[in-house]
Amino acid sequence: MRATKAAKIAKAFKRIYTVLILLALYAPIVIMVFYSFNALRSTSTMSFAYTSERPFGYWYAEVFKNEAALIALRNSVVLALLSGFISTVLGTVAAYGLFHLHRRRLRAVITNVTNMPMMNPDIVTGISMMLLFATTFAIVGSGQTGFVTLLIAHITFNLPYVILSISPRLHQMDRNLPEAALDLGCTPLQSFFKVELPFLFPAILSGFIMAITLSLDDYVISLFTSGSSFETLPLFIFNMARKSVPPSIYALSTLFLLIVLALLITSNVIQRKTEQKQGAH
């Protein structure tokens, strides 16, 4: 009886703890979404009493009237797609090379060095990248931070996550499959594109979307490696929040949240369908 009661108490405690954690994580996001539909300009008073001057979704319309916000959004999307694509290509090649590296110690060393950007605090990575670019500009004698420096920085911190996403999938692959393709007349390149790449596609897609999400979300590293000529959406939001926080910022952040959420859902759906097709075969 005592053991049963103790188990019930432990189970109830786990549920309460889980609920509290979820509230702490998602309650601020829910509040932000509600305030994006506020009929008032106030950020402390909530009202759904819409008027002809401020109808439902007024602050979302204000976002699309803000040219600077749209430019920042466009910059973030372009940067995220480009850095995600490059880091995914490089990460796939790196993961494939590490998987076929026969020297275990060398593979372990390279893997640990590759994983360092994930373990470093963002501010350390941002400052180190800033010093790297400053030193490079001093040696070359020209140059300034902007889109190129931001792109290099985003590829740098995205790359380990892509490798980490693809490596487990490589270890799940049957090594006899490429050999069977070679025996059936495929060249090594044909074997990679017809056998190995389709098997790795769910992990590659997951790594690509993860890279896009991380790039869209980054603020600290972008702060140290961007210039005045190129501003991403997180930088734009933080710069506006320093002065005041109008409800249009909540609307902009909600749209940003929906973009990331759509990417994650798309990744999970495509990955699940691909795995089901491969399981059926």
C-alpha positions as a Markdown table, in Angstrom:
| # | Residue | x | y | z |
|---|---|---|---|---|
| 1 | Met | 0.0 | 0.0 | 0.0 |
| 2 | Arg | 2.8 | 2.4 | 0.9 |
| 3 | Ala | 4.6 | 1.6 | -2.3 |
| 4 | Thr | 1.5 | 2.2 | -4.3 |
| 5 | Lys | 0.8 | 5.6 | -2.6 |
| 6 | Ala | 4.4 | 6.6 | -3.1 |
| 7 | Ala | 4.2 | 5.7 | -6.8 |
| 8 | Lys | 1.0 | 7.7 | -7.1 |
| 9 | Ile | 2.5 | 10.7 | -5.4 |
| 10 | Ala | 5.6 | 10.5 | -7.6 |
| 11 | Lys | 3.5 | 10.3 | -10.7 |
| 12 | Ala | 1.4 | 13.3 | -9.6 |
| 13 | Phe | 4.6 | 15.3 | -8.8 |
| 14 | Lys | 5.9 | 14.5 | -12.3 |
| 15 | Arg | 2.7 | 15.7 | -13.9 |
| 16 | Ile | 2.7 | 18.9 | -11.9 |
| 17 | Tyr | 6.4 | 19.5 | -12.6 |
| 18 | Thr | 5.8 | 18.9 | -16.4 |
| 19 | Val | 2.8 | 21.3 | -16.4 |
| 20 | Leu | 4.9 | 24.0 | -14.6 |
| 21 | Ile | 7.7 | 23.6 | -17.1 |
| 22 | Leu | 5.4 | 23.9 | -20.0 |
| 23 | Leu | 3.7 | 27.0 | -18.5 |
| 24 | Ala | 7.1 | 28.6 | -17.9 |
| 25 | Leu | 8.1 | 27.9 | -21.5 |
| 26 | Tyr | 4.9 | 28.6 | -23.4 |
| 27 | Ala | 2.9 | 31.1 | -21.3 |
| 28 | Pro | 5.0 | 34.1 | -22.4 |
| 29 | Ile | 4.6 | 33.1 | -26.1 |
| 30 | Val | 0.8 | 32.8 | -25.6 |
| 31 | Ile | 0.6 | 36.2 | -23.9 |
| 32 | Met | 2.6 | 37.7 | -26.7 |
| 33 | Val | 0.2 | 36.3 | -29.3 |
| 34 | Phe | -2.8 | 37.6 | -27.4 |
| 35 | Tyr | -1.2 | 41.1 | -27.1 |
| 36 | Ser | -0.6 | 41.1 | -30.9 |
| 37 | Phe | -4.4 | 41.4 | -31.3 |
| 38 | Asn | -4.8 | 44.1 | -28.7 |
| 39 | Ala | -7.1 | 46.9 | -29.7 |
| 40 | Leu | -5.2 | 49.4 | -27.5 |
| 41 | Arg | -1.6 | 50.7 | -28.0 |
| 42 | Ser | -0.9 | 49.9 | -24.4 |
| 43 | Thr | 1.4 | 47.0 | -23.6 |
| 44 | Ser | 0.0 | 46.6 | -20.1 |
| 45 | Thr | -3.8 | 46.7 | -20.8 |
| 46 | Met | -5.5 | 44.1 | -22.9 |
| 47 | Ser | -8.7 | 44.9 | -24.8 |
| 48 | Phe | -10.6 | 43.3 | -27.7 |
| 49 | Ala | -12.9 | 46.4 | -28.1 |
| 50 | Tyr | -12.1 | 47.0 | -31.8 |
| 51 | Thr | -13.0 | 50.2 | -33.6 |
| 52 | Ser | -13.0 | 51.3 | -37.2 |
| 53 | Glu | -9.7 | 53.0 | -36.6 |
| 54 | Arg | -8.1 | 49.9 | -35.1 |
| 55 | Pro | -10.0 | 46.8 | -36.4 |
| 56 | Phe | -9.1 | 43.2 | -35.8 |
| 57 | Gly | -5.5 | 42.5 | -36.9 |
| 58 | Tyr | -4.6 | 46.2 | -37.0 |
| 59 | Trp | -1.1 | 45.7 | -35.7 |
| 60 | Tyr | -0.4 | 43.0 | -38.3 |
| 61 | Ala | -1.4 | 45.5 | -41.1 |
| 62 | Glu | 1.0 | 48.0 | -39.4 |
| 63 | Val | 3.8 | 45.5 | -39.7 |
| 64 | Phe | 3.4 | 45.3 | -43.5 |
| 65 | Lys | 3.3 | 49.0 | -43.7 |
| 66 | Asn | 6.7 | 49.2 | -42.0 |
| 67 | Glu | 9.3 | 49.1 | -44.8 |
| 68 | Ala | 12.2 | 48.7 | -42.4 |
| 69 | Ala | 10.6 | 45.6 | -40.8 |
| 70 | Leu | 9.9 | 44.0 | -44.2 |
| 71 | Ile | 13.5 | 44.7 | -45.3 |
| 72 | Ala | 14.8 | 43.1 | -42.1 |
| 73 | Leu | 12.4 | 40.1 | -42.6 |
| 74 | Arg | 13.7 | 39.7 | -46.2 |
| 75 | Asn | 17.3 | 39.9 | -45.1 |
| 76 | Ser | 16.7 | 37.2 | -42.4 |
| 77 | Val | 15.0 | 34.8 | -44.9 |
| 78 | Val | 17.7 | 35.3 | -47.6 |
| 79 | Leu | 20.4 | 34.8 | -45.0 |
| 80 | Ala | 18.8 | 31.8 | -43.4 |
| 81 | Leu | 18.1 | 30.0 | -46.8 |
| 82 | Leu | 21.6 | 30.6 | -48.1 |
| 83 | Ser | 23.5 | 29.8 | -45.0 |
| 84 | Gly | 21.2 | 26.7 | -44.4 |
| 85 | Phe | 21.8 | 25.5 | -48.0 |
| 86 | Ile | 25.6 | 25.9 | -47.8 |
| 87 | Ser | 26.0 | 24.5 | -44.3 |
| 88 | Thr | 23.8 | 21.5 | -45.3 |
| 89 | Val | 26.0 | 20.8 | -48.4 |
| 90 | Leu | 29.2 | 21.1 | -46.3 |
| 91 | Gly | 27.7 | 19.2 | -43.4 |
| 92 | Thr | 26.6 | 16.3 | -45.6 |
| 93 | Val | 30.1 | 16.0 | -47.1 |
| 94 | Ala | 31.8 | 16.3 | -43.7 |
| 95 | Ala | 29.5 | 13.7 | -42.1 |
| 96 | Tyr | 30.0 | 11.4 | -45.0 |
| 97 | Gly | 33.8 | 11.8 | -44.9 |
| 98 | Leu | 33.9 | 11.3 | -41.1 |
| 99 | Phe | 31.8 | 8.2 | -41.4 |
| 100 | His | 34.3 | 6.6 | -43.9 |
| 101 | Leu | 37.4 | 7.8 | -42.0 |
| 102 | His | 39.0 | 4.6 | -40.7 |
| 103 | Arg | 41.3 | 6.2 | -38.2 |
| 104 | Arg | 39.2 | 6.3 | -35.0 |
| 105 | Arg | 41.4 | 8.7 | -33.0 |
| 106 | Leu | 41.6 | 11.2 | -35.9 |
| 107 | Arg | 37.8 | 10.9 | -36.4 |
| 108 | Ala | 37.2 | 11.5 | -32.7 |
| 109 | Val | 39.5 | 14.6 | -32.7 |
| 110 | Ile | 37.8 | 16.1 | -35.8 |
| 111 | Thr | 34.3 | 15.4 | -34.3 |
| 112 | Asn | 35.2 | 17.1 | -31.0 |
| 113 | Val | 36.6 | 20.1 | -32.9 |
| 114 | Thr | 33.5 | 20.3 | -35.0 |
| 115 | Asn | 31.2 | 20.2 | -32.0 |
| 116 | Met | 33.0 | 23.0 | -30.2 |
| 117 | Pro | 30.8 | 25.8 | -31.7 |
| 118 | Met | 27.8 | 24.1 | -30.2 |
| 119 | Met | 29.3 | 24.0 | -26.7 |
| 120 | Asn | 30.6 | 27.6 | -26.8 |
| 121 | Pro | 28.4 | 30.4 | -25.5 |
| 122 | Asp | 27.0 | 32.5 | -28.4 |
| 123 | Ile | 28.8 | 35.6 | -27.0 |
| 124 | Val | 32.2 | 33.8 | -27.2 |
| 125 | Thr | 31.5 | 32.7 | -30.8 |
| 126 | Gly | 30.3 | 36.2 | -31.7 |
| 127 | Ile | 33.4 | 38.0 | -30.2 |
| 128 | Ser | 35.8 | 35.5 | -31.8 |
| 129 | Met | 34.2 | 35.9 | -35.2 |
| 130 | Met | 34.3 | 39.6 | -34.8 |
| 131 | Leu | 38.0 | 39.6 | -34.0 |
| 132 | Leu | 38.7 | 37.2 | -36.9 |
| 133 | Phe | 37.0 | 39.6 | -39.4 |
| 134 | Ala | 38.6 | 42.7 | -37.9 |
| 135 | Thr | 42.1 | 41.0 | -38.2 |
| 136 | Thr | 41.3 | 39.9 | -41.7 |
| 137 | Phe | 40.2 | 43.4 | -42.7 |
| 138 | Ala | 43.4 | 44.9 | -41.1 |
| 139 | Ile | 45.6 | 42.5 | -43.1 |
| 140 | Val | 43.8 | 43.0 | -46.3 |
| 141 | Gly | 43.5 | 46.7 | -45.8 |
| 142 | Ser | 39.8 | 47.0 | -46.7 |
| 143 | Gly | 36.4 | 45.5 | -45.9 |
| 144 | Gln | 33.6 | 45.9 | -43.5 |
| 145 | Thr | 31.1 | 43.7 | -41.7 |
| 146 | Gly | 27.8 | 43.1 | -43.6 |
| 147 | Phe | 26.1 | 40.3 | -45.4 |
| 148 | Val | 29.2 | 38.3 | -46.2 |
| 149 | Thr | 30.5 | 38.3 | -42.6 |
| 150 | Leu | 27.0 | 37.4 | -41.4 |
| 151 | Leu | 26.8 | 34.5 | -43.9 |
| 152 | Ile | 30.2 | 33.1 | -42.8 |
| 153 | Ala | 29.3 | 33.3 | -39.1 |
| 154 | His | 25.9 | 31.6 | -39.7 |
| 155 | Ile | 27.5 | 28.8 | -41.7 |
| 156 | Thr | 30.0 | 28.3 | -38.9 |
| 157 | Phe | 27.5 | 27.8 | -36.1 |
| 158 | Asn | 25.0 | 25.9 | -38.3 |
| 159 | Leu | 27.6 | 23.4 | -39.6 |
| 160 | Pro | 27.9 | 21.3 | -36.4 |
| 161 | Tyr | 24.2 | 20.9 | -36.0 |
| 162 | Val | 23.9 | 19.6 | -39.6 |
| 163 | Ile | 26.7 | 17.1 | -39.1 |
| 164 | Leu | 25.1 | 16.0 | -35.8 |
| 165 | Ser | 21.8 | 15.5 | -37.6 |
| 166 | Ile | 23.2 | 13.4 | -40.5 |
| 167 | Ser | 25.8 | 11.3 | -38.6 |
| 168 | Pro | 23.3 | 9.0 | -36.7 |
| 169 | Arg | 21.5 | 8.3 | -40.0 |
| 170 | Leu | 24.7 | 7.2 | -41.6 |
| 171 | His | 25.4 | 4.7 | -38.8 |
| 172 | Gln | 21.8 | 3.3 | -39.3 |
| 173 | Met | 22.5 | 2.6 | -42.9 |
| 174 | Asp | 23.3 | -1.0 | -44.0 |
| 175 | Arg | 26.8 | -0.9 | -45.4 |
| 176 | Asn | 25.9 | -3.7 | -47.7 |
| 177 | Leu | 23.6 | -1.4 | -49.7 |
| 178 | Pro | 26.4 | 0.6 | -51.4 |
| 179 | Glu | 28.4 | -2.5 | -52.1 |
| 180 | Ala | 25.3 | -4.2 | -53.6 |
| 181 | Ala | 24.9 | -1.1 | -55.9 |
| 182 | Leu | 28.5 | -1.4 | -57.0 |
| 183 | Asp | 28.1 | -5.1 | -57.7 |
| 184 | Leu | 25.1 | -4.3 | -59.9 |
| 185 | Gly | 27.1 | -2.0 | -62.0 |
| 186 | Cys | 26.8 | 1.5 | -60.4 |
| 187 | Thr | 29.8 | 3.7 | -60.1 |
| 188 | Pro | 30.7 | 5.1 | -56.6 |
| 189 | Leu | 29.1 | 8.4 | -57.6 |
| 190 | Gln | 25.9 | 6.7 | -58.9 |
| 191 | Ser | 25.8 | 4.5 | -55.7 |
| 192 | Phe | 25.9 | 7.7 | -53.6 |
| 193 | Phe | 23.1 | 9.5 | -55.4 |
| 194 | Lys | 20.8 | 6.5 | -56.0 |
| 195 | Val | 21.3 | 4.6 | -52.8 |
| 196 | Glu | 22.9 | 6.5 | -50.0 |
| 197 | Leu | 21.6 | 10.0 | -50.6 |
| 198 | Pro | 17.9 | 8.9 | -50.7 |
| 199 | Phe | 18.5 | 7.0 | -47.4 |
| 200 | Leu | 20.1 | 10.1 | -45.9 |
| 201 | Phe | 17.5 | 12.6 | -47.2 |
| 202 | Pro | 15.3 | 12.8 | -44.0 |
| 203 | Ala | 18.4 | 13.6 | -41.9 |
| 204 | Ile | 19.6 | 16.1 | -44.5 |
| 205 | Leu | 16.2 | 17.8 | -44.7 |
| 206 | Ser | 16.1 | 17.9 | -40.9 |
| 207 | Gly | 19.6 | 19.4 | -40.7 |
| 208 | Phe | 18.6 | 22.0 | -43.4 |
| 209 | Ile | 15.5 | 23.1 | -41.6 |
| 210 | Met | 17.4 | 23.2 | -38.2 |
| 211 | Ala | 20.0 | 25.4 | -39.8 |
| 212 | Ile | 17.3 | 27.8 | -41.2 |
| 213 | Thr | 15.6 | 27.9 | -37.8 |
| 214 | Leu | 18.9 | 28.6 | -35.9 |
| 215 | Ser | 19.8 | 31.3 | -38.5 |
| 216 | Leu | 16.4 | 33.0 | -38.2 |
| 217 | Asp | 16.6 | 33.0 | -34.4 |
| 218 | Asp | 20.2 | 34.2 | -33.9 |
| 219 | Tyr | 20.8 | 37.5 | -32.3 |
| 220 | Val | 24.0 | 37.5 | -30.3 |
| 221 | Ile | 26.4 | 36.3 | -33.0 |
| 222 | Ser | 24.7 | 38.5 | -35.6 |
| 223 | Leu | 25.1 | 41.5 | -33.4 |
| 224 | Phe | 28.9 | 41.1 | -33.4 |
| 225 | Thr | 29.3 | 40.2 | -37.1 |
| 226 | Ser | 26.7 | 42.4 | -38.8 |
| 227 | Gly | 27.2 | 46.0 | -40.1 |
| 228 | Ser | 24.9 | 48.9 | -40.5 |
| 229 | Ser | 24.2 | 48.0 | -44.1 |
| 230 | Phe | 22.5 | 44.7 | -43.3 |
| 231 | Glu | 20.1 | 44.2 | -40.5 |
| 232 | Thr | 18.3 | 40.9 | -39.7 |
| 233 | Leu | 14.9 | 40.7 | -38.1 |
| 234 | Pro | 16.1 | 39.8 | -34.6 |
| 235 | Leu | 18.4 | 42.8 | -34.6 |
| 236 | Phe | 15.6 | 45.0 | -35.9 |
| 237 | Ile | 13.2 | 43.8 | -33.1 |
| 238 | Phe | 15.8 | 44.2 | -30.3 |
| 239 | Asn | 16.7 | 47.7 | -31.6 |
| 240 | Met | 13.0 | 48.7 | -31.6 |
| 241 | Ala | 12.5 | 47.2 | -28.1 |
| 242 | Arg | 15.2 | 49.4 | -26.7 |
| 243 | Lys | 13.1 | 52.5 | -27.4 |
| 244 | Ser | 9.5 | 51.2 | -26.9 |
| 245 | Val | 7.6 | 48.1 | -27.5 |
| 246 | Pro | 4.5 | 48.8 | -29.7 |
| 247 | Pro | 2.0 | 46.0 | -30.3 |
| 248 | Ser | 3.3 | 45.8 | -33.8 |
| 249 | Ile | 6.4 | 44.2 | -32.4 |
| 250 | Tyr | 4.2 | 41.5 | -30.9 |
| 251 | Ala | 2.6 | 41.0 | -34.3 |
| 252 | Leu | 6.0 | 40.8 | -36.0 |
| 253 | Ser | 7.3 | 38.3 | -33.4 |
| 254 | Thr | 4.1 | 36.2 | -33.8 |
| 255 | Leu | 4.6 | 36.1 | -37.6 |
| 256 | Phe | 8.2 | 35.1 | -37.0 |
| 257 | Leu | 7.1 | 32.3 | -34.6 |
| 258 | Leu | 4.6 | 31.0 | -37.2 |
| 259 | Ile | 7.3 | 30.8 | -39.9 |
| 260 | Val | 9.6 | 28.8 | -37.6 |
| 261 | Leu | 6.6 | 26.6 | -36.5 |
| 262 | Ala | 5.7 | 25.9 | -40.2 |
| 263 | Leu | 9.3 | 24.9 | -40.9 |
| 264 | Leu | 9.4 | 22.4 | -38.1 |
| 265 | Ile | 6.0 | 20.9 | -39.0 |
| 266 | Thr | 7.0 | 20.6 | -42.6 |
| 267 | Ser | 10.3 | 18.9 | -41.6 |
| 268 | Asn | 8.5 | 16.4 | -39.4 |
| 269 | Val | 5.8 | 15.5 | -42.0 |
| 270 | Ile | 8.3 | 15.1 | -44.8 |
| 271 | Gln | 10.7 | 13.1 | -42.7 |
| 272 | Arg | 7.9 | 10.8 | -41.5 |
| 273 | Lys | 6.6 | 10.2 | -45.0 |
| 274 | Thr | 10.1 | 9.4 | -46.3 |
| 275 | Glu | 10.8 | 7.0 | -43.5 |
| 276 | Gln | 7.4 | 5.2 | -44.1 |
| 277 | Lys | 8.2 | 4.8 | -47.8 |
| 278 | Gln | 11.7 | 3.5 | -47.0 |
| 279 | Gly | 10.2 | 1.1 | -44.5 |
| 280 | Ala | 7.6 | -0.1 | -47.0 |
| 281 | His | 10.4 | -1.0 | -49.4 |
